[in-house]
Amino acid sequence: GFDPAVLLRTTLGVHLGEAQTAVVLFEGTAARYFQCSPIHPAQKILEQDDDRLLVELPIRGIKEVTELVLKYGDEAEIIAPADLRQHLKTTIAATARRYLAD
């Protein structure tokens, strides 16, 4: 049968889609925060030092990881997959146009 706990171990958030991983680089305050408070129980830390944290996260869709990266602004960057990185570029460009139009 369906076990939501099993499903949630494979994703960041509750949106469903193809299971994949996202690699996110956090710097500065965001890196220090996530070194103390993991984002997800199944995350893998790929690199870490005082001001940088490179982490691999399980995702099923892009909503939650997009919101996470946008929340931390220039202290967060999608490294992979390429299509998610492109989605963030498009989203950030559209947002910038709103504010730069004045």
N, C-alpha and C positions, 0 to 999 in steps of 0.2 A: 504494500500500500504506500500511499504518499506520506512522506515524513518531512515536514517543513524544516526540522532541525538539520537534516542531512542537506537539504537544498541550501540553507543559509550558510553552511560551512563552505560553500563553493561560490559565494558572491558577496560583493559589497553592496548592501542595501537589499531591497525587495523586488526590484525589477528583474524580469526574466528575459532571457535571450540566450544566444550561444555562449557556452562557457569558454572563457579565455582569460588571459592575464594581462594586466596593465603594469608597466614599469613607470614609476613616478619618482622624480627627484625633488626632494624638499631641501631648502636651505634656510639658514638663519633661525629665527624664532620657531618657524614651522618644524624644522628638522629637530630642534631641541625638544619641542613638545611631543612629537611622535616617537622620539627615542624613549620617552617616559610613559607614553600612552599609546600602545599599538593601535593601528587603524582597524585591523581584522585579525582574528586568531590564526588564520591560515597564511598570513603575509610572510614573505621571505625577505630578509634584509640582505641586499646584494653588496652594499658598501655603506660604511658609516665612519664619520669622524665628528668632531665637535660641532661643526656648522653645516654638515651635509648628511643626508640620508637618502640612499637609493633603495627603493622598496618595490617588490613585485606583489601585486594584489590580485586576488581572484575577482573577476567581474562577470556579469551576465547582462550586458547592455551598457550604455554609456552615461546614463543620467547621473547616478551617484558619484562616479569618479569625475565627471565634468564639474559637478557642483563643488566637490572637494577641492579640485585644482583652482577653480575660480575663487573660492572662498579665501585661499591663501595668496592670491595675486601673484606678484613677481617672486614669491618664495616657493612656488610649486611649478613643476614643468612635466608634462607627459613626455616620456622618452619613447615608449612603444605601447601599443602597435601604431604603425604609421597612419592608419585611417582614423584612429582616435586623436592622434596629434593634429591631423588636418582638420578634424571637427573642431578642436579647440582653437586653432588658428582662425577658422571661419567665424566662430562665435565671438572671439575677442575682437576681430576686425569689425564685425557688425556693431558690437557694443561701443567701440571707439568712435565709429562714425556718428553714433547718436550724440556723443558728448563733444565731438570736434566740429559738429555742424554749426554751432553758434558763432 
